[in-house]
Amino acid sequence: MHVIAYSTPNRPDWTWRIINNAGEVVEESRTRYPTISAAVSEGTGRMKSLNIKDTSTAAKPGRRSTSHLRRR
């Protein structure tokens, strides 16, 4: 599992997300933080307190079909 922090132009404060190896969101903060380090620190603490074992697998990289583009 991983903790990421993000902000948007409309809301420049930071928030964290916990994601599993498959890229699915496990949990997201409702609180905004003034710095990226504060958001990551809080998210990491929350991830440890959840104590969840990540059994997901990452999506296999591969080519996506472009056949839908050729039907035009």
Distance bins in CASP14 RR format, pairs under 12 A and 6 or more apart:
PFRMAT RR
TARGET T0000
AUTHOR 0000-0000-0000
RMODE 2
METHOD distances of the structure
MODEL  1
1 17 0 0 0 0 0 1 0 0 0 0 0
1 18 1 0 1 0 0 0 0 0 0 0 0
1 19 1 0 0 1 0 0 0 0 0 0 0
1 20 1 0 1 0 0 0 0 0 0 0 0
1 21 1 0 0 1 0 0 0 0 0 0 0
1 22 0 0 0 0 0 1 0 0 0 0 0
1 23 0 0 0 0 1 0 0 0 0 0 0
1 24 0 0 0 0 0 1 0 0 0 0 0
1 25 0 0 0 0 0 1 0 0 0 0 0
1 26 1 0 0 1 0 0 0 0 0 0 0
1 27 0 0 0 0 1 0 0 0 0 0 0
1 43 0 0 0 0 0 1 0 0 0 0 0
1 44 0 0 0 0 0 1 0 0 0 0 0
1 45 0 0 0 0 0 1 0 0 0 0 0
1 46 0 0 0 0 0 1 0 0 0 0 0
1 47 1 0 1 0 0 0 0 0 0 0 0
1 48 0 0 0 0 1 0 0 0 0 0 0
1 50 0 0 0 0 1 0 0 0 0 0 0
1 51 0 0 0 0 0 1 0 0 0 0 0
1 52 1 0 0 1 0 0 0 0 0 0 0
1 53 0 0 0 0 1 0 0 0 0 0 0
1 54 1 0 1 0 0 0 0 0 0 0 0
1 55 0 0 0 0 0 1 0 0 0 0 0
1 56 0 0 0 0 1 0 0 0 0 0 0
1 58 0 0 0 0 0 1 0 0 0 0 0
2 16 0 0 0 0 0 1 0 0 0 0 0
2 17 0 0 0 0 1 0 0 0 0 0 0
2 18 1 0 0 1 0 0 0 0 0 0 0
2 19 1 0 1 0 0 0 0 0 0 0 0
2 20 1 0 0 1 0 0 0 0 0 0 0
2 21 1 0 0 1 0 0 0 0 0 0 0
2 22 0 0 0 0 0 1 0 0 0 0 0
2 23 0 0 0 0 1 0 0 0 0 0 0
2 24 0 0 0 0 0 1 0 0 0 0 0
2 25 0 0 0 0 0 1 0 0 0 0 0
2 26 0 0 0 0 1 0 0 0 0 0 0
2 27 0 0 0 0 0 1 0 0 0 0 0
2 40 0 0 0 0 0 1 0 0 0 0 0
2 43 0 0 0 0 0 1 0 0 0 0 0
2 44 0 0 0 0 1 0 0 0 0 0 0
2 47 0 0 0 0 1 0 0 0 0 0 0
2 54 0 0 0 0 1 0 0 0 0 0 0
2 56 0 0 0 0 0 1 0 0 0 0 0
2 58 0 0 0 0 0 1 0 0 0 0 0
3 14 0 0 0 0 0 1 0 0 0 0 0
3 15 0 0 0 0 0 1 0 0 0 0 0
3 16 1 0 1 0 0 0 0 0 0 0 0
3 17 1 0 0 1 0 0 0 0 0 0 0
3 18 1 0 1 0 0 0 0 0 0 0 0
3 19 1 0 0 1 0 0 0 0 0 0 0
3 20 0 0 0 0 0 1 0 0 0 0 0
3 25 0 0 0 0 0 1 0 0 0 0 0
3 26 0 0 0 0 1 0 0 0 0 0 0
3 27 0 0 0 0 1 0 0 0 0 0 0
3 28 0 0 0 0 0 1 0 0 0 0 0
3 29 0 0 0 0 1 0 0 0 0 0 0
3 36 0 0 0 0 0 1 0 0 0 0 0
3 37 0 0 0 0 0 1 0 0 0 0 0
3 39 0 0 0 0 1 0 0 0 0 0 0
3 40 1 0 1 0 0 0 0 0 0 0 0
3 41 0 0 0 0 1 0 0 0 0 0 0
3 42 0 0 0 0 1 0 0 0 0 0 0
3 43 1 0 1 0 0 0 0 0 0 0 0
3 44 1 0 1 0 0 0 0 0 0 0 0
3 45 0 0 0 0 1 0 0 0 0 0 0
3 46 0 0 0 0 1 0 0 0 0 0 0
3 47 1 0 1 0 0 0 0 0 0 0 0
3 48 0 0 0 0 1 0 0 0 0 0 0
3 50 0 0 0 0 0 1 0 0 0 0 0
4 14 0 0 0 0 0 1 0 0 0 0 0
4 15 0 0 0 0 1 0 0 0 0 0 0
4 16 1 0 0 1 0 0 0 0 0 0 0
4 17 1 0 1 0 0 0 0 0 0 0 0
4 18 0 0 0 0 1 0 0 0 0 0 0
4 19 1 0 0 1 0 0 0 0 0 0 0
4 20 0 0 0 0 0 1 0 0 0 0 0
4 23 0 0 0 0 1 0 0 0 0 0 0
4 25 0 0 0 0 1 0 0 0 0 0 0
4 26 0 0 0 0 0 1 0 0 0 0 0
4 27 0 0 0 0 0 1 0 0 0 0 0
4 28 0 0 0 0 1 0 0 0 0 0 0
4 29 0 0 0 0 0 1 0 0 0 0 0
4 36 0 0 0 0 1 0 0 0 0 0 0
4 39 0 0 0 0 1 0 0 0 0 0 0
4 40 1 0 0 1 0 0 0 0 0 0 0
4 43 0 0 0 0 1 0 0 0 0 0 0
4 44 0 0 0 0 0 1 0 0 0 0 0
4 47 0 0 0 0 0 1 0 0 0 0 0
5 13 0 0 0 0 0 1 0 0 0 0 0
5 14 1 0 1 0 0 0 0 0 0 0 0
5 15 1 0 0 1 0 0 0 0 0 0 0
5 16 1 0 1 0 0 0 0 0 0 0 0
5 17 1 0 0 1 0 0 0 0 0 0 0
5 18 0 0 0 0 0 1 0 0 0 0 0
5 19 0 0 0 0 0 1 0 0 0 0 0
5 28 0 0 0 0 0 1 0 0 0 0 0
5 29 0 0 0 0 1 0 0 0 0 0 0
5 31 0 0 0 0 0 1 0 0 0 0 0
5 32 0 0 0 0 0 1 0 0 0 0 0
5 33 1 0 0 1 0 0 0 0 0 0 0
5 34 0 0 0 0 0 1 0 0 0 0 0
5 35 0 0 0 0 1 0 0 0 0 0 0
5 36 1 0 1 0 0 0 0 0 0 0 0
5 37 0 0 0 0 1 0 0 0 0 0 0
5 38 0 0 0 0 1 0 0 0 0 0 0
5 39 1 1 0 0 0 0 0 0 0 0 0
5 40 1 0 1 0 0 0 0 0 0 0 0
5 41 0 0 0 0 1 0 0 0 0 0 0
5 42 0 0 0 0 1 0 0 0 0 0 0
5 43 0 0 0 0 1 0 0 0 0 0 0
5 44 0 0 0 0 0 1 0 0 0 0 0
6 12 0 0 0 0 0 1 0 0 0 0 0
6 13 0 0 0 0 0 1 0 0 0 0 0
6 14 1 0 0 1 0 0 0 0 0 0 0
6 15 1 0 0 1 0 0 0 0 0 0 0
6 16 0 0 0 0 1 0 0 0 0 0 0
6 17 1 0 0 1 0 0 0 0 0 0 0
6 19 0 0 0 0 0 1 0 0 0 0 0
6 25 0 0 0 0 0 1 0 0 0 0 0
6 28 0 0 0 0 1 0 0 0 0 0 0
6 29 0 0 0 0 0 1 0 0 0 0 0
6 32 0 0 0 0 0 1 0 0 0 0 0
6 33 0 0 0 0 0 1 0 0 0 0 0
6 36 0 0 0 0 1 0 0 0 0 0 0
6 39 0 0 0 0 1 0 0 0 0 0 0
6 40 0 0 0 0 0 1 0 0 0 0 0
7 13 1 0 0 1 0 0 0 0 0 0 0
7 14 1 0 1 0 0 0 0 0 0 0 0
7 15 1 0 0 1 0 0 0 0 0 0 0
7 16 0 0 0 0 0 1 0 0 0 0 0
7 17 0 0 0 0 0 1 0 0 0 0 0
7 29 0 0 0 0 0 1 0 0 0 0 0
7 32 0 0 0 0 1 0 0 0 0 0 0
7 33 0 0 0 0 1 0 0 0 0 0 0
7 34 0 0 0 0 0 1 0 0 0 0 0
7 35 0 0 0 0 0 1 0 0 0 0 0
7 36 1 0 0 1 0 0 0 0 0 0 0
7 38 0 0 0 0 0 1 0 0 0 0 0
7 39 0 0 0 0 1 0 0 0 0 0 0
8 14 0 0 0 0 1 0 0 0 0 0 0
8 15 0 0 0 0 1 0 0 0 0 0 0
8 32 0 0 0 0 0 1 0 0 0 0 0
10 32 0 0 0 0 0 1 0 0 0 0 0
11 32 1 0 0 1 0 0 0 0 0 0 0
11 33 0 0 0 0 0 1 0 0 0 0 0
12 32 0 0 0 0 1 0 0 0 0 0 0
12 33 0 0 0 0 0 1 0 0 0 0 0
12 34 0 0 0 0 1 0 0 0 0 0 0
12 35 0 0 0 0 0 1 0 0 0 0 0
12 36 0 0 0 0 0 1 0 0 0 0 0
13 29 0 0 0 0 0 1 0 0 0 0 0
13 30 0 0 0 0 0 1 0 0 0 0 0
13 31 0 0 0 0 1 0 0 0 0 0 0
13 32 1 1 0 0 0 0 0 0 0 0 0
13 33 1 0 0 1 0 0 0 0 0 0 0
13 34 1 0 0 1 0 0 0 0 0 0 0
13 35 0 0 0 0 1 0 0 0 0 0 0
13 36 0 0 0 0 0 1 0 0 0 0 0
13 38 0 0 0 0 1 0 0 0 0 0 0
13 39 0 0 0 0 1 0 0 0 0 0 0
14 29 0 0 0 0 1 0 0 0 0 0 0
14 31 0 0 0 0 1 0 0 0 0 0 0
14 32 1 0 0 1 0 0 0 0 0 0 0
14 33 1 0 1 0 0 0 0 0 0 0 0
14 34 1 0 0 1 0 0 0 0 0 0 0
14 35 1 0 0 1 0 0 0 0 0 0 0
14 36 1 0 1 0 0 0 0 0 0 0 0
14 37 0 0 0 0 1 0 0 0 0 0 0
14 38 1 0 0 1 0 0 0 0 0 0 0
14 39 1 1 0 0 0 0 0 0 0 0 0
14 40 0 0 0 0 1 0 0 0 0 0 0
14 41 0 0 0 0 0 1 0 0 0 0 0
14 42 0 0 0 0 1 0 0 0 0 0 0
14 43 0 0 0 0 0 1 0 0 0 0 0
15 25 0 0 0 0 0 1 0 0 0 0 0
15 27 0 0 0 0 0 1 0 0 0 0 0
15 28 1 0 0 1 0 0 0 0 0 0 0
15 29 1 0 1 0 0 0 0 0 0 0 0
15 30 1 0 0 1 0 0 0 0 0 0 0
15 31 1 0 0 1 0 0 0 0 0 0 0
15 32 1 0 1 0 0 0 0 0 0 0 0
15 33 1 0 0 1 0 0 0 0 0 0 0
15 34 0 0 0 0 0 1 0 0 0 0 0
15 35 0 0 0 0 0 1 0 0 0 0 0
15 36 0 0 0 0 0 1 0 0 0 0 0
15 38 0 0 0 0 0 1 0 0 0 0 0
15 39 1 0 0 1 0 0 0 0 0 0 0
15 40 0 0 0 0 0 1 0 0 0 0 0
15 42 0 0 0 0 1 0 0 0 0 0 0
15 43 0 0 0 0 1 0 0 0 0 0 0
15 46 0 0 0 0 0 1 0 0 0 0 0
16 25 0 0 0 0 0 1 0 0 0 0 0
16 26 0 0 0 0 0 1 0 0 0 0 0
16 27 0 0 0 0 1 0 0 0 0 0 0
16 28 1 0 0 1 0 0 0 0 0 0 0
16 29 1 0 1 0 0 0 0 0 0 0 0
16 30 0 0 0 0 0 1 0 0 0 0 0
16 31 0 0 0 0 1 0 0 0 0 0 0
16 32 0 0 0 0 0 1 0 0 0 0 0
16 33 1 0 0 1 0 0 0 0 0 0 0
16 35 0 0 0 0 0 1 0 0 0 0 0
16 36 0 0 0 0 1 0 0 0 0 0 0
16 37 0 0 0 0 0 1 0 0 0 0 0
16 38 0 0 0 0 1 0 0 0 0 0 0
16 39 1 0 1 0 0 0 0 0 0 0 0
16 40 1 0 0 1 0 0 0 0 0 0 0
16 41 0 0 0 0 1 0 0 0 0 0 0
16 42 1 0 0 1 0 0 0 0 0 0 0
16 43 1 0 1 0 0 0 0 0 0 0 0
16 44 0 0 0 0 1 0 0 0 0 0 0
16 45 0 0 0 0 1 0 0 0 0 0 0
16 46 1 0 0 1 0 0 0 0 0 0 0
16 47 0 0 0 0 1 0 0 0 0 0 0
17 23 0 0 0 0 1 0 0 0 0 0 0
17 24 0 0 0 0 0 1 0 0 0 0 0
17 25 1 0 1 0 0 0 0 0 0 0 0
17 26 1 0 0 1 0 0 0 0 0 0 0
17 27 1 0 0 1 0 0 0 0 0 0 0
17 28 1 0 1 0 0 0 0 0 0 0 0
17 29 1 0 0 1 0 0 0 0 0 0 0
17 30 0 0 0 0 0 1 0 0 0 0 0
17 39 0 0 0 0 1 0 0 0 0 0 0
17 40 0 0 0 0 0 1 0 0 0 0 0
17 42 0 0 0 0 0 1 0 0 0 0 0
17 43 0 0 0 0 1 0 0 0 0 0 0
17 44 0 0 0 0 0 1 0 0 0 0 0
17 46 0 0 0 0 0 1 0 0 0 0 0
17 47 0 0 0 0 0 1 0 0 0 0 0
18 24 0 0 0 0 1 0 0 0 0 0 0
18 25 1 0 0 1 0 0 0 0 0 0 0
18 26 1 0 1 0 0 0 0 0 0 0 0
18 27 1 0 1 0 0 0 0 0 0 0 0
18 28 1 0 0 1 0 0 0 0 0 0 0
18 29 0 0 0 0 1 0 0 0 0 0 0
18 39 0 0 0 0 0 1 0 0 0 0 0
18 40 0 0 0 0 0 1 0 0 0 0 0
18 42 0 0 0 0 0 1 0 0 0 0 0
18 43 1 0 0 1 0 0 0 0 0 0 0
18 44 0 0 0 0 1 0 0 0 0 0 0
18 45 0 0 0 0 1 0 0 0 0 0 0
18 46 1 0 0 1 0 0 0 0 0 0 0
18 47 1 0 1 0 0 0 0 0 0 0 0
18 48 0 0 0 0 0 1 0 0 0 0 0
18 49 0 0 0 0 0 1 0 0 0 0 0
18 50 1 0 0 1 0 0 0 0 0 0 0
18 52 0 0 0 0 1 0 0 0 0 0 0
18 54 0 0 0 0 1 0 0 0 0 0 0
19 25 1 0 1 0 0 0 0 0 0 0 0
19 26 1 0 0 1 0 0 0 0 0 0 0
19 27 0 0 0 0 1 0 0 0 0 0 0
19 28 0 0 0 0 1 0 0 0 0 0 0
19 43 0 0 0 0 0 1 0 0 0 0 0
19 47 0 0 0 0 1 0 0 0 0 0 0
19 52 0 0 0 0 0 1 0 0 0 0 0
19 54 0 0 0 0 1 0 0 0 0 0 0
19 56 0 0 0 0 1 0 0 0 0 0 0
19 58 0 0 0 0 0 1 0 0 0 0 0
20 26 1 0 1 0 0 0 0 0 0 0 0
20 27 0 0 0 0 0 1 0 0 0 0 0
20 47 0 0 0 0 0 1 0 0 0 0 0
20 50 0 0 0 0 0 1 0 0 0 0 0
20 52 0 0 0 0 1 0 0 0 0 0 0
20 53 0 0 0 0 0 1 0 0 0 0 0
20 54 1 0 1 0 0 0 0 0 0 0 0
20 55 0 0 0 0 1 0 0 0 0 0 0
20 56 1 0 1 0 0 0 0 0 0 0 0
20 57 0 0 0 0 1 0 0 0 0 0 0
20 58 0 0 0 0 1 0 0 0 0 0 0
20 59 0 0 0 0 0 1 0 0 0 0 0
21 52 0 0 0 0 0 1 0 0 0 0 0
21 53 0 0 0 0 0 1 0 0 0 0 0
21 54 1 0 1 0 0 0 0 0 0 0 0
21 55 0 0 0 0 1 0 0 0 0 0 0
21 56 1 0 1 0 0 0 0 0 0 0 0
21 57 1 0 0 1 0 0 0 0 0 0 0
21 58 1 0 1 0 0 0 0 0 0 0 0
21 59 0 0 0 0 1 0 0 0 0 0 0
21 60 0 0 0 0 0 1 0 0 0 0 0
22 54 0 0 0 0 1 0 0 0 0 0 0
22 55 0 0 0 0 1 0 0 0 0 0 0
22 56 1 1 0 0 0 0 0 0 0 0 0
22 57 1 0 0 1 0 0 0 0 0 0 0
22 58 1 0 0 1 0 0 0 0 0 0 0
22 59 1 0 0 1 0 0 0 0 0 0 0
22 60 0 0 0 0 0 1 0 0 0 0 0
23 54 0 0 0 0 0 1 0 0 0 0 0
23 56 1 0 0 1 0 0 0 0 0 0 0
23 57 0 0 0 0 0 1 0 0 0 0 0
23 58 1 0 0 1 0 0 0 0 0 0 0
23 59 1 0 0 1 0 0 0 0 0 0 0
24 54 0 0 0 0 1 0 0 0 0 0 0
24 55 0 0 0 0 0 1 0 0 0 0 0
24 56 1 0 0 1 0 0 0 0 0 0 0
24 57 0 0 0 0 0 1 0 0 0 0 0
24 58 0 0 0 0 0 1 0 0 0 0 0
24 59 0 0 0 0 0 1 0 0 0 0 0
25 56 0 0 0 0 0 1 0 0 0 0 0
26 43 0 0 0 0 0 1 0 0 0 0 0
26 46 0 0 0 0 1 0 0 0 0 0 0
26 47 0 0 0 0 1 0 0 0 0 0 0
26 50 1 0 0 1 0 0 0 0 0 0 0
26 52 1 0 0 1 0 0 0 0 0 0 0
26 53 0 0 0 0 0 1 0 0 0 0 0
26 54 0 0 0 0 1 0 0 0 0 0 0
26 56 0 0 0 0 1 0 0 0 0 0 0
27 42 0 0 0 0 0 1 0 0 0 0 0
27 43 0 0 0 0 1 0 0 0 0 0 0
27 45 0 0 0 0 0 1 0 0 0 0 0
27 46 1 0 0 1 0 0 0 0 0 0 0
27 47 0 0 0 0 1 0 0 0 0 0 0
27 49 0 0 0 0 0 1 0 0 0 0 0
27 50 1 0 0 1 0 0 0 0 0 0 0
27 52 0 0 0 0 1 0 0 0 0 0 0
28 39 0 0 0 0 0 1 0 0 0 0 0
28 42 0 0 0 0 0 1 0 0 0 0 0
28 43 0 0 0 0 1 0 0 0 0 0 0
28 46 0 0 0 0 0 1 0 0 0 0 0
28 47 0 0 0 0 0 1 0 0 0 0 0
29 38 0 0 0 0 0 1 0 0 0 0 0
29 39 1 0 0 1 0 0 0 0 0 0 0
29 40 0 0 0 0 0 1 0 0 0 0 0
29 41 0 0 0 0 0 1 0 0 0 0 0
29 42 1 0 0 1 0 0 0 0 0 0 0
29 43 1 0 0 1 0 0 0 0 0 0 0
29 44 0 0 0 0 0 1 0 0 0 0 0
29 45 0 0 0 0 0 1 0 0 0 0 0
29 46 1 0 0 1 0 0 0 0 0 0 0
29 47 0 0 0 0 0 1 0 0 0 0 0
30 42 0 0 0 0 0 1 0 0 0 0 0
30 46 0 0 0 0 0 1 0 0 0 0 0
31 38 0 0 0 0 1 0 0 0 0 0 0
31 39 0 0 0 0 1 0 0 0 0 0 0
31 42 1 0 0 1 0 0 0 0 0 0 0
31 43 0 0 0 0 1 0 0 0 0 0 0
31 46 0 0 0 0 0 1 0 0 0 0 0
32 38 0 0 0 0 1 0 0 0 0 0 0
32 39 0 0 0 0 1 0 0 0 0 0 0
32 42 0 0 0 0 0 1 0 0 0 0 0
33 39 1 0 1 0 0 0 0 0 0 0 0
33 40 0 0 0 0 1 0 0 0 0 0 0
33 41 0 0 0 0 1 0 0 0 0 0 0
33 42 1 0 0 1 0 0 0 0 0 0 0
33 43 0 0 0 0 1 0 0 0 0 0 0
34 42 0 0 0 0 0 1 0 0 0 0 0
35 41 0 0 0 0 1 0 0 0 0 0 0
35 42 0 0 0 0 0 1 0 0 0 0 0
36 42 0 0 0 0 0 1 0 0 0 0 0
36 43 0 0 0 0 0 1 0 0 0 0 0
37 43 0 0 0 0 0 1 0 0 0 0 0
37 44 0 0 0 0 0 1 0 0 0 0 0
38 44 0 0 0 0 0 1 0 0 0 0 0
38 45 0 0 0 0 0 1 0 0 0 0 0
39 45 0 0 0 0 0 1 0 0 0 0 0
39 46 0 0 0 0 0 1 0 0 0 0 0
40 46 0 0 0 0 0 1 0 0 0 0 0
40 47 0 0 0 0 0 1 0 0 0 0 0
41 47 0 0 0 0 0 1 0 0 0 0 0
41 48 0 0 0 0 0 1 0 0 0 0 0
42 48 0 0 0 0 0 1 0 0 0 0 0
42 49 0 0 0 0 0 1 0 0 0 0 0
43 49 0 0 0 0 1 0 0 0 0 0 0
43 50 0 0 0 0 1 0 0 0 0 0 0
44 50 0 0 0 0 0 1 0 0 0 0 0
45 51 0 0 0 0 0 1 0 0 0 0 0
46 52 0 0 0 0 0 1 0 0 0 0 0
47 53 0 0 0 0 0 1 0 0 0 0 0
47 54 0 0 0 0 1 0 0 0 0 0 0
65 71 0 0 0 0 0 1 0 0 0 0 0
66 72 0 0 0 0 0 1 0 0 0 0 0
END
